[in-house]
Amino acid sequence: MAQVPENIGCKNPECIAKDECKRQVIAKNGTAVEVKSFGGTPEKKCGKFLQK
């Protein structure tokens, strides 16, 4: 899987892990250079950015 740069935010209101994901934090606080929507569903986390 390609590595996503640290300063790309994620805005995905569906993701169950959105409140524990630093990608959403940087999307909200304005430090992201770009905001995308990555995986993550109401049942499942995308798993790309969360600590294992």
WOBELFEN-V735761 format. One record per residue. N is the residue number from 1. RES is the residue in three letters. PHI is phi in degrees with one decimal (999 if undefined). D_FIRST is the distance of its C-alpha to the first C-alpha in whole Angstrom. Layout:
[[N,RES,PHI,D_FIRST] [N,RES,PHI,D_FIRST]]
This chain:
[[1,MET,999,0] [2,ALA,-68.5,4] [3,GLN,-78.8,6] [4,VAL,-92.3,9] [5,PRO,-54.8,12] [6,GLU,-60.7,15] [7,ASN,-101.6,17] [8,ILE,-96.8,16] [9,GLY,-89.3,17] [10,CYS,-127.9,17] [11,LYS,-120.9,20] [12,ASN,-136.4,20] [13,PRO,-65.2,23] [14,GLU,-78.6,22] [15,CYS,-67.0,20] [16,ILE,-69.3,22] [17,ALA,-99.6,20] [18,LYS,-56.7,21] [19,ASP,-77.5,23] [20,GLU,-112.9,22] [21,CYS,-107.4,19] [22,LYS,-68.9,19] [23,ARG,-64.7,17] [24,GLN,-71.4,20] [25,VAL,-58.9,23] [26,ILE,-70.6,22] [27,ALA,-67.2,22] [28,LYS,-75.6,25] [29,ASN,-87.8,27] [30,GLY,86.6,26] [31,THR,-91.4,24] [32,ALA,-75.4,21] [33,VAL,-80.0,21] [34,GLU,-154.6,19] [35,VAL,-121.6,19] [36,LYS,-125.0,17] [37,SER,-116.0,16] [38,PHE,-95.0,13] [39,GLY,-63.0,13] [40,GLY,100.2,16] [41,THR,-129.3,19] [42,PRO,-61.3,23] [43,GLU,-103.2,22] [44,LYS,-141.9,18] [45,LYS,-83.3,16] [46,CYS,-75.9,13] [47,GLY,78.3,12] [48,LYS,-75.9,9] [49,PHE,-121.4,12] [50,LEU,-90.0,15] [51,GLN,-66.0,16] [52,LYS,-77.8,16]]
